[in-house]
C-alpha cells in the first residue's frame, strides 16, 4: 500500500471538467484537529484551505490505507470523491 500523497496545484479547467470535479459533493470543516484513516482512495479539489501545505486550487489524492492527523488552522471547503 502506498502512502504517497499526490498533489497537483492549479490544474486547468479542462482537466477538472474531465474528472467531473464540480459535480462532486462538497465537504467543509471548521478549525480543528482530528485523526483520520482513508479506507479508500480520495481525490479532492480544495476550494478553501490551509495556505501553507494544502491550499485553494490544489487537486490532491490521498491513498487508501493512509492514516494521518488533520490539523485544520483555517476553515476548509473542498469537492471530493472516493474511488
C-alpha positions as CSV (number, residue, x, y, z in Angstrom):
1,X,0.0,0.0,0.0
2,X,1.4,3.4,-1.0
3,X,1.3,6.2,1.5
4,X,2.2,8.9,-1.1
5,X,0.0,11.9,-1.4
6,X,-0.2,13.2,-4.9
7,X,-0.8,17.0,-5.2
8,X,-1.3,19.0,-8.4
9,X,-1.5,22.8,-7.9
10,X,-3.9,24.7,-10.1
11,X,-4.9,22.1,-12.6
12,X,-6.5,23.5,-15.8
13,X,-10.3,23.8,-16.1
14,X,-10.5,21.2,-18.9
15,X,-8.8,18.6,-16.7
16,X,-11.1,19.4,-13.8
17,X,-14.2,19.1,-16.1
18,X,-12.9,15.7,-17.4
19,X,-12.7,14.5,-13.8
20,X,-16.2,15.8,-13.1
21,X,-14.9,17.7,-10.1
22,X,-17.7,20.3,-10.0
23,X,-20.4,17.5,-9.7
24,X,-18.6,16.0,-6.6
25,X,-20.1,16.7,-3.2
26,X,-18.6,19.5,-1.0
27,X,-17.1,18.9,2.5
28,X,-16.5,21.7,4.9
29,X,-14.7,21.6,8.3
30,X,-14.1,24.3,10.9
31,X,-10.7,24.8,12.6
32,X,-10.0,21.6,14.4
33,X,-7.6,18.6,14.9
34,X,-8.7,15.0,14.4
35,X,-7.3,11.6,13.4
36,X,-8.4,10.1,10.0
37,X,-7.8,6.9,8.1
38,X,-8.7,6.7,4.4
39,X,-10.5,3.4,3.8
40,X,-10.4,4.1,0.1
41,X,-8.5,6.5,-2.1
42,X,-9.9,10.0,-2.0
43,X,-9.4,12.7,-4.7
44,X,-10.3,16.2,-3.6
45,X,-10.2,19.7,-5.1
46,X,-9.7,22.4,-2.4
47,X,-11.9,25.4,-2.6
48,X,-10.6,27.0,0.6
49,X,-8.0,25.8,3.0
50,X,-4.6,25.8,4.6
51,X,-2.3,28.4,3.0
52,X,1.0,26.6,3.5
53,X,0.6,22.8,3.0
54,X,-2.6,22.5,1.1
55,X,-4.4,25.5,-0.4
56,X,-7.2,26.5,-2.6
57,X,-6.6,25.4,-6.2
58,X,-4.8,22.1,-5.2
59,X,-6.1,18.8,-6.5
60,X,-5.0,16.1,-4.0
61,X,-5.1,12.3,-4.0
62,X,-4.9,10.6,-0.6
63,X,-4.1,6.8,-0.9
64,X,-6.3,4.1,0.6
65,X,-4.9,2.9,3.9
66,X,-3.2,6.1,4.8
67,X,-3.7,7.3,8.4
68,X,-3.0,10.9,9.4
69,X,-4.0,13.7,11.8
70,X,-5.6,16.6,10.1
71,X,-4.7,19.9,11.7
72,X,-7.1,22.5,10.2
73,X,-5.9,26.0,11.0
74,X,-8.4,27.8,8.7
75,X,-11.8,26.5,7.7
76,X,-11.6,24.1,4.7
77,X,-14.1,23.6,1.8
78,X,-13.4,21.0,-0.9
79,X,-15.0,18.9,-3.6
80,X,-14.3,15.2,-3.0
81,X,-14.8,11.7,-4.4
82,X,-13.8,8.3,-3.0
83,X,-12.6,5.7,-5.5
